[in-house]
Amino acid sequence: MANENDPQDELAGTEQPFIQHLMELRDRLVKALIAVAVAMVVLAIYPGPAGLYDWLAAPLVHTLPVGSKLIATSVVAPFFVPLKILMVAALLLALPVVLYQVWAFVAPGLYSHEKRLVVPLVISSTLLFFVGVAFCYFFVFGKVFAFIQGFAPKSIAATPDIEAYLDFVLSMFLAFGLSFEVPVVVVLLTRMGIVTIEQLKAWRSYFIVGAFVVAAVVTPPDVVSQLSLAIPMCLLYEVGLWAAGFFMRYTQKPEEEEATSPSSEA
């Protein structure tokens, strides 16, 4: 028999049948796919797949010799490569809607203190990913391509392949986007009790070494791109330590709040 003094579970009575969960999941997936499809239609109209690729290739084209262009070594590459970019761009454009559908599906099963943690983390992780991609495109690409072209002998005609360039760009976007998630990872590790803030502060020097190792592995073998990835990671680690302290207080469980309240200490 349950003790009358035990706090009532705030999720009690909210359980739903398994079939209803599957129907809810289906509806959320359909809405997310519709959002992606609408984004694809909009981007297909303007600027169009070719326009998207021209925009994506602009940082490299600006560093090539005058009159140089990218080449397509495959017969179908001029069609499929811009189409791939269109799908990726549509997914990024519809990402807020997709994440909202994910949140709407899992939110009913979360406690209030968990919702206080999830909502800021979803928003911040999305923004940080976009910031990492934008930083890579607007700052890193121009510096890296200019650095690489500066070493190219004059006897070599620089004509990169469009498929190879797309693979390079997407891998760099993914590397910078995920690397900018360092504060989110720090907050999750501390809030889940895997490590403490004091331990992370003590491991700061190890993280700095690890950041430069990761940068050396995932970026081209040039100093510019490696520093452009490693230095922001180190700065974001410090941001994560600050944010972890804030979230530890903001997302306490009810029993933790009672244990740390001044009245309980009296």
Residue frames as qw, qx, qy, qz and C-alpha x, y, z in Angstrom:
[[0.000, 0.889, 0.458, 0.000, 0.00, 0.00, 0.00],
 [0.407, 0.529, -0.029, 0.744, 1.36, 3.39, -0.93],
 [0.345, -0.383, -0.445, 0.733, 2.24, 5.79, 1.85],
 [0.102, 0.889, 0.447, 0.013, -0.09, 8.80, 2.05],
 [0.266, -0.841, 0.128, 0.454, 2.92, 11.05, 2.58],
 [0.558, -0.025, 0.560, 0.612, 4.53, 9.97, -0.72],
 [0.205, 0.500, -0.137, -0.830, 4.34, 12.71, -3.39],
 [0.739, 0.461, 0.454, -0.189, 1.90, 11.88, -6.17],
 [0.484, -0.042, 0.579, 0.655, 3.48, 11.11, -9.52],
 [0.260, 0.551, 0.011, -0.793, 2.59, 14.00, -11.84],
 [0.303, 0.259, -0.710, -0.580, 2.43, 11.57, -14.79],
 [0.220, 0.155, 0.933, -0.239, -0.01, 9.22, -13.06],
 [0.449, 0.585, 0.569, -0.364, -3.10, 8.61, -15.16],
 [0.315, 0.740, -0.244, -0.542, -1.55, 9.89, -18.39],
 [0.373, -0.200, 0.855, 0.300, -0.62, 6.48, -19.80],
 [0.634, 0.440, -0.145, -0.619, -1.86, 5.73, -23.32],
 [0.928, 0.112, 0.355, -0.016, -2.29, 2.42, -25.20],
 [0.521, -0.315, 0.548, 0.573, 0.63, 1.27, -27.31],
 [0.425, 0.514, 0.622, 0.410, -1.39, 1.53, -30.54],
 [0.025, 0.970, 0.240, -0.031, -2.21, 5.14, -29.74],
 [0.405, -0.707, 0.338, 0.471, 1.51, 5.86, -29.32],
 [0.512, 0.048, 0.660, 0.548, 2.19, 4.34, -32.75],
 [0.261, 0.777, 0.519, 0.243, -0.55, 6.46, -34.31],
 [0.182, -0.955, -0.005, 0.235, 0.86, 9.56, -32.66],
 [0.498, -0.446, 0.508, 0.543, 4.35, 8.69, -33.93],
 [0.470, 0.387, 0.652, 0.453, 2.99, 8.19, -37.44],
 [0.113, 0.930, 0.342, 0.068, 1.25, 11.57, -37.40],
 [0.317, -0.851, 0.202, 0.366, 4.38, 13.32, -36.19],
 [0.536, -0.175, 0.613, 0.553, 6.53, 11.65, -38.86],
 [0.380, 0.632, 0.585, 0.337, 4.06, 12.63, -41.58],
 [0.036, -0.985, -0.146, 0.089, 4.07, 16.25, -40.44],
 [0.441, -0.652, 0.399, 0.470, 7.89, 16.28, -40.37],
 [0.517, 0.118, 0.671, 0.517, 8.07, 14.80, -43.88],
 [0.250, 0.836, 0.458, 0.167, 5.53, 17.33, -45.14],
 [0.207, -0.929, 0.084, 0.295, 7.66, 20.15, -43.74],
 [0.482, -0.373, 0.582, 0.539, 10.74, 18.79, -45.53],
 [0.447, 0.439, 0.676, 0.388, 8.76, 18.37, -48.76],
 [0.099, 0.953, 0.284, -0.023, 7.46, 21.94, -48.59],
 [0.327, -0.789, 0.306, 0.421, 10.98, 23.21, -47.98],
 [0.530, -0.048, 0.671, 0.516, 12.20, 21.26, -51.02],
 [0.343, 0.716, 0.552, 0.254, 9.51, 22.81, -53.21],
 [0.080, -0.978, -0.060, 0.180, 10.33, 26.30, -52.00],
 [0.398, -0.630, 0.485, 0.458, 14.07, 25.85, -52.53],
 [0.556, 0.213, 0.686, 0.418, 13.47, 24.20, -55.91],
 [0.267, 0.876, 0.377, 0.139, 11.63, 27.32, -57.04],
 [0.203, 0.856, -0.236, 0.412, 14.19, 29.72, -55.63],
 [0.095, 0.739, -0.439, -0.502, 17.14, 29.65, -55.75],
 [0.874, 0.373, -0.223, -0.217, 16.84, 26.20, -57.36],
 [0.938, -0.230, 0.127, 0.225, 19.25, 23.23, -57.12],
 [0.674, 0.439, 0.012, 0.594, 21.80, 24.85, -59.45],
 [0.057, -0.828, 0.098, -0.549, 21.64, 28.11, -57.52],
 [0.764, -0.624, 0.133, -0.092, 22.20, 26.27, -54.24],
 [0.899, -0.021, 0.098, 0.425, 25.29, 24.58, -55.61],
 [0.407, 0.662, -0.020, 0.629, 26.65, 27.87, -56.99],
 [0.374, -0.822, 0.142, -0.405, 26.18, 29.38, -53.52],
 [0.891, -0.420, 0.155, 0.078, 27.85, 26.39, -51.89],
 [0.830, 0.189, 0.123, 0.511, 30.78, 26.47, -54.32],
 [0.141, 0.955, 0.022, 0.259, 31.30, 30.25, -54.06],
 [0.495, -0.802, 0.314, 0.112, 34.06, 30.13, -51.39],
 [0.747, -0.132, 0.511, 0.404, 36.13, 27.77, -53.56],
 [0.547, 0.664, 0.365, 0.356, 35.41, 29.46, -56.89],
 [0.040, -0.997, 0.030, -0.056, 36.54, 32.82, -55.52],
 [0.495, -0.689, 0.477, 0.230, 40.00, 31.39, -54.76],
 [0.794, 0.208, 0.479, 0.312, 40.47, 29.62, -58.11],
 [0.276, -0.213, 0.372, 0.860, 42.39, 31.27, -60.96],
 [0.417, 0.469, 0.047, -0.778, 40.32, 33.52, -63.20],
 [0.598, 0.335, -0.496, -0.533, 38.26, 31.48, -65.65],
 [0.164, 0.133, -0.971, 0.109, 38.62, 28.21, -63.71],
 [0.711, -0.209, -0.063, -0.668, 35.50, 26.17, -62.92],
 [0.563, -0.214, 0.763, -0.233, 34.60, 22.96, -61.15],
 [0.400, 0.246, -0.739, -0.483, 34.25, 19.86, -63.32],
 [0.830, -0.064, 0.333, -0.444, 31.93, 16.84, -63.37],
 [0.008, 0.411, -0.885, -0.220, 33.67, 13.52, -64.02],
 [0.288, 0.250, 0.918, -0.105, 30.40, 11.58, -63.99],
 [0.026, -0.318, -0.625, -0.713, 27.68, 11.85, -66.63],
 [0.365, -0.680, -0.592, -0.233, 24.85, 12.14, -64.09],
 [0.455, -0.286, -0.403, 0.741, 26.77, 14.29, -61.57],
 [0.010, -0.142, -0.084, -0.986, 25.42, 17.64, -62.88],
 [0.538, -0.418, -0.429, -0.592, 21.91, 16.40, -62.03],
 [0.744, -0.408, -0.524, 0.076, 22.35, 14.34, -58.87],
 [0.471, -0.043, -0.384, 0.793, 24.82, 16.57, -57.01],
 [0.174, -0.244, 0.038, -0.953, 22.56, 19.68, -57.00],
 [0.678, -0.374, -0.451, -0.444, 19.65, 17.39, -56.09],
 [0.680, -0.242, -0.563, 0.402, 21.54, 16.10, -53.04],
 [0.197, 0.056, -0.264, 0.943, 22.24, 19.66, -51.97],
 [0.421, -0.341, -0.260, -0.799, 18.55, 20.49, -52.38],
 [0.746, -0.386, -0.530, -0.118, 17.55, 17.63, -50.06],
 [0.567, -0.167, -0.462, 0.661, 20.15, 18.54, -47.43],
 [0.012, 0.161, -0.068, 0.985, 19.18, 22.23, -47.56],
 [0.551, -0.399, -0.392, -0.619, 15.48, 21.32, -47.26],
 [0.720, -0.352, -0.564, 0.196, 16.18, 19.18, -44.19],
 [0.384, -0.088, -0.333, 0.857, 18.11, 22.03, -42.55],
 [0.196, -0.261, -0.139, -0.935, 15.39, 24.54, -43.42],
 [0.687, -0.389, -0.383, -0.479, 12.68, 22.29, -41.97],
 [0.491, 0.076, -0.742, 0.450, 14.77, 21.25, -38.96],
 [0.199, -0.141, 0.450, -0.859, 12.89, 23.49, -36.46],
 [0.749, -0.051, -0.122, -0.650, 9.60, 21.87, -37.49],
 [0.762, 0.097, -0.640, 0.008, 11.12, 18.38, -37.34],
 [0.282, 0.132, -0.700, 0.643, 12.51, 18.99, -33.86],
 [0.438, -0.140, 0.248, -0.853, 9.20, 20.41, -32.71],
 [0.831, -0.028, -0.356, -0.427, 7.44, 17.21, -33.83],
 [0.616, 0.101, -0.710, 0.327, 9.99, 15.15, -31.89],
 [0.004, -0.146, 0.536, -0.832, 9.45, 17.35, -28.85],
 [0.620, -0.113, -0.003, -0.777, 5.64, 17.15, -29.13],
 [0.813, -0.002, -0.552, -0.186, 5.88, 13.35, -29.20],
 [0.605, -0.002, -0.654, 0.453, 8.11, 12.89, -26.14],
 [0.082, -0.398, 0.278, -0.871, 6.94, 15.84, -24.02],
 [0.720, -0.411, -0.137, -0.541, 3.84, 14.15, -22.51],
 [0.915, -0.171, -0.342, 0.128, 6.11, 11.48, -21.00],
 [0.473, 0.304, -0.381, 0.734, 8.47, 13.92, -19.29],
 [0.397, -0.664, -0.487, 0.406, 8.35, 15.36, -15.80],
 [0.073, 0.987, 0.138, 0.032, 8.27, 19.12, -15.35],
 [0.404, -0.771, 0.374, 0.320, 11.92, 19.29, -14.28],
 [0.629, 0.019, 0.628, 0.458, 12.89, 17.22, -17.34],
 [0.381, 0.791, 0.414, 0.240, 10.98, 19.59, -19.63],
 [0.153, -0.970, 0.096, 0.165, 12.93, 22.49, -18.15],
 [0.497, -0.483, 0.583, 0.424, 16.10, 20.73, -19.30],
 [0.591, 0.278, 0.676, 0.342, 14.99, 19.39, -22.69],
 [0.327, 0.888, 0.324, 0.022, 13.48, 22.55, -24.20],
 [0.072, -0.923, 0.288, 0.246, 16.57, 24.77, -23.73],
 [0.514, -0.358, 0.699, 0.345, 18.87, 21.95, -24.85],
 [0.587, 0.481, 0.614, 0.215, 16.89, 21.30, -28.05],
 [0.243, 0.962, 0.125, -0.016, 16.88, 24.99, -28.93],
 [0.242, -0.842, 0.423, 0.230, 20.51, 25.58, -28.01],
 [0.625, -0.151, 0.693, 0.325, 21.77, 22.44, -29.78],
 [0.551, 0.661, 0.472, 0.188, 19.96, 23.47, -32.97],
 [0.099, 0.993, -0.059, -0.040, 21.32, 27.01, -32.83],
 [0.441, -0.666, 0.540, 0.265, 24.84, 25.81, -32.05],
 [0.692, 0.155, 0.632, 0.312, 24.77, 23.41, -34.99],
 [0.427, 0.833, 0.298, 0.186, 23.71, 26.20, -37.36],
 [0.159, -0.949, 0.245, 0.122, 26.34, 28.53, -35.89],
 [0.616, -0.383, 0.609, 0.322, 29.01, 25.88, -36.48],
 [0.626, 0.448, 0.553, 0.320, 27.92, 25.41, -40.10],
 [0.215, 0.963, 0.131, 0.096, 27.79, 29.17, -40.69],
 [0.374, -0.813, 0.383, 0.229, 31.21, 29.65, -39.09],
 [0.677, -0.083, 0.627, 0.375, 32.63, 26.95, -41.36],
 [0.522, 0.642, 0.476, 0.300, 31.11, 28.43, -44.52],
 [0.117, 0.977, 0.100, 0.150, 31.67, 32.15, -43.98],
 [0.274, -0.876, 0.395, 0.029, 35.04, 32.06, -42.22],
 [0.680, -0.352, 0.616, 0.185, 36.84, 28.73, -42.48],
 [0.769, 0.440, 0.427, 0.182, 36.25, 27.89, -46.15],
 [0.344, 0.931, -0.057, 0.105, 37.61, 31.17, -47.48],
 [0.281, -0.803, 0.526, 0.005, 40.78, 30.92, -45.37],
 [0.750, -0.170, 0.630, 0.105, 41.36, 27.22, -46.07],
 [0.738, 0.557, 0.345, 0.162, 40.84, 27.39, -49.83],
 [0.223, 0.948, -0.206, 0.093, 43.04, 30.48, -50.15],
 [0.466, -0.657, 0.592, 0.034, 45.73, 28.75, -48.08],
 [0.792, 0.067, 0.590, 0.141, 45.58, 25.59, -50.23],
 [0.616, 0.747, 0.201, 0.150, 45.55, 27.46, -53.54],
 [0.056, -0.941, 0.333, 0.031, 48.57, 29.43, -52.40],
 [0.532, -0.457, 0.696, 0.152, 50.60, 26.21, -52.38],
 [0.813, 0.417, 0.407, 0.002, 49.40, 25.01, -55.80],
 [0.443, -0.252, 0.470, 0.721, 52.17, 25.09, -58.47],
 [0.347, 0.562, -0.097, -0.744, 51.46, 27.30, -61.46],
 [0.192, 0.247, -0.834, -0.455, 51.84, 24.28, -63.74],
 [0.035, 0.291, 0.946, -0.136, 48.71, 22.69, -62.20],
 [0.307, -0.296, -0.343, -0.837, 45.22, 23.62, -63.39],
 [0.162, 0.076, 0.761, -0.623, 42.91, 23.73, -60.36],
 [0.546, -0.076, -0.420, -0.721, 39.64, 22.08, -61.52],
 [0.269, -0.102, 0.847, -0.447, 38.06, 20.29, -58.53],
 [0.243, -0.245, -0.865, -0.364, 35.34, 17.69, -59.11],
 [0.434, -0.410, -0.033, -0.801, 31.84, 18.71, -57.98],
 [0.847, -0.328, -0.386, -0.159, 31.12, 15.39, -56.24],
 [0.669, -0.023, -0.442, 0.597, 34.42, 15.46, -54.33],
 [0.026, 0.318, -0.185, 0.930, 33.76, 19.06, -53.34],
 [0.636, -0.440, -0.213, -0.597, 30.26, 18.20, -52.09],
 [0.848, -0.255, -0.439, 0.155, 31.60, 15.33, -49.96],
 [0.470, 0.123, -0.357, 0.798, 34.27, 17.63, -48.54],
 [0.206, -0.395, 0.037, -0.895, 31.79, 20.40, -47.73],
 [0.752, -0.422, -0.296, -0.411, 29.26, 18.11, -46.06],
 [0.796, -0.163, -0.448, 0.373, 31.95, 16.42, -43.96],
 [0.281, 0.187, -0.279, 0.899, 33.27, 19.82, -42.85],
 [0.439, -0.439, -0.118, -0.775, 29.75, 21.07, -42.06],
 [0.837, -0.365, -0.386, -0.130, 29.11, 17.96, -39.99],
 [0.670, -0.013, -0.424, 0.609, 32.45, 18.25, -38.19],
 [0.076, 0.239, -0.209, 0.945, 31.97, 21.90, -37.24],
 [0.564, -0.423, -0.241, -0.667, 28.26, 21.50, -36.48],
 [0.843, -0.337, -0.419, 0.035, 28.87, 18.61, -34.09],
 [0.561, 0.067, -0.383, 0.731, 31.96, 20.21, -32.56],
 [0.124, -0.374, 0.091, -0.915, 29.93, 23.27, -31.63],
 [0.720, -0.456, -0.371, -0.369, 27.69, 20.97, -29.54],
 [0.481, 0.164, -0.662, 0.550, 30.37, 20.78, -26.82],
 [0.235, -0.243, 0.407, -0.849, 28.35, 22.90, -24.32],
 [0.798, -0.130, -0.157, -0.567, 25.31, 20.64, -24.74],
 [0.800, 0.070, -0.582, 0.126, 27.41, 17.52, -24.11],
 [0.231, 0.239, -0.599, 0.729, 28.95, 19.08, -21.01],
 [0.487, -0.222, 0.210, -0.818, 25.53, 20.00, -19.62],
 [0.874, -0.061, -0.317, -0.364, 24.12, 16.52, -20.25],
 [0.662, 0.158, -0.651, 0.335, 27.10, 14.76, -18.67],
 [0.047, 0.198, -0.558, 0.805, 26.86, 16.83, -15.52],
 [0.595, -0.158, 0.088, -0.783, 23.08, 16.76, -15.23],
 [0.882, -0.015, -0.406, -0.238, 22.97, 12.98, -15.64],
 [0.674, -0.658, 0.314, -0.116, 25.54, 12.64, -12.86],
 [0.927, 0.268, -0.098, 0.242, 28.17, 10.96, -15.02],
 [0.567, 0.143, -0.234, 0.777, 30.78, 13.58, -14.11],
 [0.244, -0.819, -0.354, 0.380, 30.88, 16.68, -11.94],
 [0.281, 0.947, -0.005, 0.155, 31.72, 20.23, -12.89],
 [0.403, -0.799, 0.437, 0.093, 34.81, 20.06, -10.68],
 [0.767, -0.070, 0.570, 0.284, 36.04, 16.98, -12.55],
 [0.588, 0.694, 0.311, 0.275, 35.52, 18.68, -15.92],
 [0.014, -0.980, 0.189, -0.057, 37.47, 21.69, -14.71],
 [0.583, -0.570, 0.552, 0.175, 40.30, 19.40, -13.62],
 [0.721, 0.172, 0.596, 0.310, 40.25, 17.71, -17.03],
 [0.314, 0.892, 0.048, -0.322, 40.44, 21.01, -18.93],
 [0.075, -0.685, 0.619, 0.377, 44.01, 20.47, -20.11],
 [0.433, 0.018, 0.883, 0.181, 43.17, 16.98, -21.41],
 [0.477, 0.702, 0.505, -0.155, 40.23, 18.37, -23.35],
 [0.162, 0.867, -0.246, -0.402, 42.44, 21.01, -24.98],
 [0.202, -0.401, 0.829, 0.332, 44.82, 18.31, -26.19],
 [0.440, 0.313, 0.842, 0.012, 41.89, 16.20, -27.36],
 [0.385, 0.813, 0.241, -0.364, 40.37, 19.15, -29.23],
 [0.128, 0.742, -0.510, -0.416, 43.56, 19.65, -31.25],
 [0.302, -0.136, 0.925, 0.187, 43.76, 15.92, -31.94],
 [0.462, 0.558, 0.670, -0.160, 40.17, 15.86, -33.20],
 [0.295, 0.859, -0.043, -0.416, 40.80, 18.95, -35.32],
 [0.065, -0.567, 0.726, 0.383, 43.87, 17.32, -36.86],
 [0.359, 0.086, 0.925, 0.094, 41.86, 14.21, -37.75],
 [0.372, 0.636, 0.666, -0.120, 38.63, 15.66, -39.15],
 [0.241, 0.906, -0.003, -0.348, 39.95, 18.74, -40.96],
 [0.754, 0.605, -0.137, 0.216, 42.32, 19.11, -43.93],
 [0.794, -0.261, -0.112, 0.538, 46.04, 18.97, -43.11],
 [0.287, 0.576, -0.014, 0.766, 46.48, 22.71, -42.81],
 [0.266, -0.120, -0.558, 0.777, 47.02, 24.89, -39.76],
 [0.259, -0.135, -0.058, -0.955, 44.18, 27.30, -40.55],
 [0.681, -0.263, -0.457, -0.508, 41.34, 24.78, -40.47],
 [0.643, -0.181, -0.677, 0.309, 42.76, 22.92, -37.48],
 [0.164, -0.064, -0.413, 0.894, 43.03, 26.07, -35.38],
 [0.385, -0.163, -0.202, -0.886, 39.61, 27.21, -36.60],
 [0.736, -0.294, -0.533, -0.297, 38.08, 24.06, -35.14],
 [0.627, -0.147, -0.610, 0.462, 40.21, 23.48, -32.04],
 [0.106, 0.100, -0.308, 0.940, 40.07, 27.02, -30.61],
 [0.525, -0.283, -0.155, -0.787, 36.25, 27.33, -30.74],
 [0.769, -0.240, -0.589, -0.064, 35.95, 23.89, -29.14],
 [0.475, -0.067, -0.548, 0.685, 38.11, 25.02, -26.22],
 [0.148, -0.144, 0.134, -0.969, 36.09, 28.22, -25.80],
 [0.666, -0.251, -0.365, -0.600, 32.80, 26.33, -26.00],
 [0.646, -0.151, -0.698, 0.270, 34.07, 23.94, -23.31],
 [0.155, -0.040, -0.449, 0.879, 34.31, 26.89, -20.95],
 [0.451, -0.143, -0.153, -0.868, 30.82, 27.99, -21.98],
 [0.712, -0.193, -0.635, -0.232, 29.59, 24.49, -21.22],
 [0.443, -0.116, -0.674, 0.580, 31.07, 24.60, -17.71],
 [0.141, 0.001, 0.235, -0.962, 29.23, 27.84, -17.01],
 [0.603, -0.103, -0.357, -0.706, 25.98, 26.53, -18.50],
 [0.599, -0.127, -0.788, 0.066, 26.24, 23.28, -16.54],
 [0.168, -0.111, -0.609, 0.767, 26.24, 25.17, -13.25],
 [0.379, 0.034, 0.008, -0.925, 23.14, 27.08, -14.30],
 [0.679, -0.054, -0.545, -0.489, 21.23, 24.01, -15.49],
 [0.426, -0.060, -0.837, 0.339, 22.12, 22.04, -12.36],
 [0.070, 0.186, 0.520, -0.831, 20.19, 24.62, -10.36],
 [0.444, 0.163, -0.161, -0.866, 17.42, 25.23, -12.89],
 [0.714, 0.052, -0.556, -0.423, 16.48, 21.60, -13.54],
 [0.080, -0.236, 0.860, -0.445, 16.53, 20.13, -10.05],
 [0.402, -0.344, -0.822, -0.210, 14.03, 17.41, -9.20],
 [0.464, -0.706, -0.152, -0.513, 11.35, 18.34, -6.61],
 [0.844, -0.482, -0.171, 0.161, 13.03, 16.23, -3.93],
 [0.647, 0.115, -0.082, 0.750, 16.37, 17.90, -4.73],
 [0.020, -0.624, -0.081, -0.777, 14.79, 21.33, -4.45],
 [0.670, -0.678, -0.160, -0.257, 13.35, 20.43, -1.05],
 [0.862, -0.249, -0.149, 0.417, 16.73, 19.08, 0.10],
 [0.508, 0.151, -0.007, 0.848, 18.56, 22.27, -0.89],
 [0.154, -0.784, -0.285, -0.529, 15.87, 24.76, 0.19],
 [0.053, 0.464, -0.495, 0.733, 16.67, 27.00, 3.22],
 [0.699, -0.375, 0.115, -0.597, 13.64, 25.67, 5.14],
 [0.963, -0.029, -0.268, -0.018, 14.92, 22.09, 4.94],
 [0.576, 0.339, -0.471, 0.577, 18.27, 23.17, 6.29],
 [0.291, -0.594, 0.254, -0.706, 16.74, 24.92, 9.29]]
